[in-house]
Amino acid sequence: MNHKLLQGKKGIIFGALDEQSIAWKVAEQCAAEGAQIVLTNAPVAMRFGKIHELAEKIDAPVIPADATSMEDLEKLVSESVAHFGGSLDFVLHSIGMSLNMRKKREYTDLNHDWMHKTLDISAISFHRVMQTLWKQDAMNEWGSIVALSYIAAQRVFPDYNEMADAKALLESFARSFGYHFGQRKKVRVNTVSQSPTVTTAGSGVKGFDDFFSYAEKMSPLGNASAEDCARFCAVLFSDYTRMVTMQNLYHDGGFSGMGINPALLQ
């Protein structure tokens, strides 16, 4: 059921790759709630993804942008504002990639040049996006910026490797920039710590199936799906959460509050 929570709102969604992507589900949900959207992803991701199918489905333009390039981001934001004929109401950052994980390097034997790239793509890109929005004064008052995170930012999940460090940095950027955006334009900035979710990127994590099953049994409500996350993000973009900012919001079926669940012992 859709309630037109985002009627008249305009935003940019980063990271929709295919139907399994959380960003894809968020775009669909926001469009159903009445929002106008610009879709973006890195040119290399667009070559093997299906973003243009989504764009046609929700009637949204696609503006390619490498989130590690300030020039690309400046062009993306300025062209989006021109397309909408005004400033933005929401932005979703759903970007993450680890070269060390792709190359199966253990945490105790990382290639640090690759680690720099991981941090740039997965975390520093969030600061780049917000700095671009800030310098172009591209956000409307009471706008909302959300980035997707994971509980490995706070707790040890060995197979999540250097992405845990990237997510910790991502969440710190949300708090720090959230202060500045709140002071200037009443814009709120939050991260959503989502359950392990079956996505093209997430499924590539070593031991993902065991990861997913463990969280499903530990969480009183089970794992939150990509569709659940999309609905939560839509609420965070809406006027019903105007006083929520600088928070890491757990959207994980209760996993983050658990110590042990007897279901795991059976």
N, C-alpha and C positions, 0 to 999 in steps of 0.2 A: 504494500500500500504506500502510495506517495502522497505527500502533504504539501507539495510546492513550497518547501522550506526555503528554497534558494531562488525563488522567483525574482527576476531582475538582477541577480548577482552574476558577476563575471570573474573568471579565474583561469589560471594556467595549471595544467596537470603534467608533471614530469614522470616519465618512466613506464608508460603503457607499452608493453611489448607484444603480448598476445592475450587470448581469453583467460589465461590463468593468472595474469598479473593483477595484483591488488589495485594498481593504478588504473587499469582497464575497468575494473568493477567500480572504482570510485567515480570515474568519468561517466559511466553509464548511470550510476545512482544520482550524481549531481545534475546530469541532463534531465533525468526523470523528475527531479525536484524543481526544475524550472531554470537552471543555471545555463549561461552561455560559457563556452569553454574554448580555450586554445590548447591543443595537444602538442607536446614536444618530446623529443628523445634525441640521443646522439645519432648522427648520420650513420655510423657503423651499425647501431642497433636497428635502425629503420630498414636497413637492407635485408635483414633476415627476420624481422618482426612483421606484425600485421596491423600496424597503427593506422594505415590508410583505410582499412576495413572499418575500424572503430570510428574514424573521422566521418566516413560516409553515413554510418549508422546514427550518429548523434549530431550530424551537421556541424562539424567543427573544423576549422582550419588546422593544418599541421605546419609548425615552424621548426625546422631542425635546429638543434643547438647542442654543442658539446658543453656540458656543465662545468668543465674545467677551463673553459675559455671565456675570459671576461668580454672579449669582443663579441662572441656568439651570444652571450647572455644579454649584453646591452642591446643588441639587435633584436633578440627575442622579446624583451620587455617593451622596447619602444614600438615595435611592430604590433604587439598585442594590444597596447594602449590605443594605438591608431585604429586597429581593427574594431575595438569595442567603442571607440569614440569617447573614452574616459578611463579612469583609473580602475584598478583591480580590487576585488573583494576577497579573493582567496587564492592560495597557492598550495599545491601538494608537491613535496619532494619525496620521490620514491625511487631512489638511485642507490645502487650498491654493487660493488664488484671487487673481488680479491684476486690479484694475480698469483699470490702465493698459494691460495687454496686451489686455484685452477691447475697449478703446477704440482700440487700435492706436497708442498713443503710443510714440514712440521713447525710448530710455534717456536721451538728451540733451535731452529735452523732456517730462519727466514732470510730471504734476499731483501735487504733493506731498501734498495732502489725500487723494487716492486712494492714494498710496504709504503713508501712515499706515494706511489701512484694509487694504491688502495685508499689511503687516507684522503688524497686529493679528490678522487672520484666519489667516495662513499660519505665523506664528512665535510671536507673543506668546500666542496661544491655547494653545500647548504649555506655556508657563510657567503660564498660568492653570489649566490642567488639573492640572499637578503641584502647584501651590500649594494647590488645592482638596483633592487627595488627601492632601497633607501635613497641612493644618489639621484635616481630619476623621480623620486617622490611619487611612485607609481601605485601605492596602496591607498585605498579609501579609508577614512576613519572607521574604526570598529571592524576592520578587516581581520582575516584569520590566515595564518601560515602554519602548516602542519608538515612534519617529516615522520616517516615510518622508522621505527627502531625495533630493538629486541632486548629481552631481559639479560642476555649475555653481557650487556653494558654494565650490569651490577653484579652478576654472579658468574662463576666459572663454568663454561661449557667448552671443554678442551677442543672439540672438533670444530668449533666456530672460529677458532684461530684468531688472526689479526682483525677480523671483522668485529670482534668484541670491542677492541680498542677504537675502531672507527665509530661504532655506535655510541660509545662513551663520549667521544669528542662531539659527535652530532648533538647529543643531548645537552652538552655544555653550551654549544653555540645557541641552542634554543633559549636557554635561560639568559645568557648574556645579551643577545640581540633582542630578546623579548623585553628586557628592561628598556632599551633605547626606543624600540618601536612603540611600546606602551606609553612612554613619556611624550613622545612626539605626536602620535596619531591615534592613540588608543587601539593600535593593532595588537592582537595577541599572537603569541608564538608558542606552539606546543609540539611535543613528540608523542606518538602513539606506539606503545610497546606491544606488538601484536603476537598472538600465538604463532608457533611454527605453522606455516601455511604452504600447501602444495602449490608452488609456482615453478616456472621454468628455472628461475635463479635459485630459489630455496631448495629445490630437489637436488641440486648439485652439491650441497653440503655433505661431507663425509658422514655416514651413519644417519642420514636424514630420516629414514623410515623408523629407526629405533627412537630417535629424537621425538618424532611426531607421536608415536604410540605411547611413549612415556608421559608426555604432556597431556595427552588425551585421557589417560587413566588418572593422573595426578589432579587434574582440574575438575572441580565439582560440576561444572557445566560442560566439560569437554572443551576441545579447542574451538576458538572463534574462527569462523570461515572468512574467506576473502569478502564474501557478500556482507557478512556481519560488520567487518571492518569498514566497508564502503558506507554503510549506513551510519556508523559512528563518526566517520570523517564528515559526512554531510551535516550531521548535527553540530560538529565543531566549526563548520563553515557558516552555520546559521546564526541568527540573532539570539538563539536560546542559550548560547554559551559565551556571551559577551564579556563576562567577568572571569573567565578561565584563561590563565596565561602562565607561561614559564613553568609548565608542568610536564612531567613524563607520565602519561596516562596509560595504565595497564589495561589492555583489552585482550584478555587471555583466559576467560572462563574461570577465573579464580586461582590460576596456577601460582601467581606471585604471592598469594597469601598463605599457601600451603607449606606444611613441614613434611608430612607423610600422609598418604592416602592408603587405607587398608586394601583398596582394590589392587595396589601394586604388589601386595604380599600374597595374593591368592594364586 
